[in-house]
Amino acid sequence: MLLPIMLLVGMAAASTVTLTGTCYSTIINKTNNYITFNITNSGNGTATNFLIVPEIDGASTPNTTISIPLVAPGGAYSERIYLSNFTIPGSYVERFVARYSQGSSTFTTLFPCLVQIGQNAHSILYITNITRGKRGDNISVNISNIADYPIAAQVSVYAPPDFTVVNPTKNVTMQYGLTSTPFAISTQTQYTNFEFPITVAASYVSGNVHYATERTISIGASAGTSSAFTANLLLFGIVVLVVVIVALIVLSVILKKGKGGAEHHHETEEHHHAEPHVEQEK
């Protein structure tokens, strides 16, 4: 099963690194005991010192760190992640934390991957939508339960190290229909023109089988309270500018009216002084 799992876009100077991760695996067991992880770069920039650290649930892996010296533009690279010590069979959301350099800057991101260990296990929970708050410092996860009974599930948010998630894992009882779960999220990163992935996973155990589903969104590097403050400051500046312009227009109109009245009053006074002079000549 081929799964596209994430797209990360980064710009530094005039170059762009666009990384796409894909995950390929059949049902993982003692015979087929690995995940094939592919990374491609469709940008015109180069990612160097590329390191991948797998975070595996449902099994363990001897692959503590995978190193790819260079991810060149147009390049595609493939690595196998071997698994062992399997636990409960079923579906799991695995993560691959990646660190790389672009020019003089270093970035850390992650790539999620939904795999089947021991057997196929299709979740009856679905993450239908992930929405961000207006201030950008929280997300709301909507999860649909199509079963006619409640399901006790774990909902987890996985984010790169530059992001902070308050209580990243919550135990939630999913009733039939739609359940919304909020998470507070923020970042202190100073990067610009970058997008980072935020992955939400929902999992539960039923009949000694593990079930999981995931959904990933991209968040710009300016997300968080700092960007909200910048946007509010810009809006305040625009409002002040409009008020100043309107005040200047009103002042200009008042001054013009005052000047016109003064000229009319002066002409009237000259006319009254001229009338007696004409009568004397007669």
Secondary structure, DSSP 8 states (H G I E B T S, - for coil): -EEEEEEEEEEETTEEEEEEEEEE-SSBSSSS-EEEEEEEE-SSS-EEEEEEEEE-SSSB-S---EEEEEE-TT-EEEEEEE-BS--S-EEEEEEEEEEEEETTEEEEEEEEEEEEESS--B-SEEEEEEEE-TTSSEEEEEEEE-SSS-EEEEEEEE--TTEEESS-EEEEEE-SEEEEEEEEEEE-----SBEEEEEEEEEEEETTEEEEEEEEEEEETT-SHHHHHHHHHHHHHHHHHHHHHHHHHHHHHHHHHHHHHHHHHHHHHHHHHHHHHHHHH-
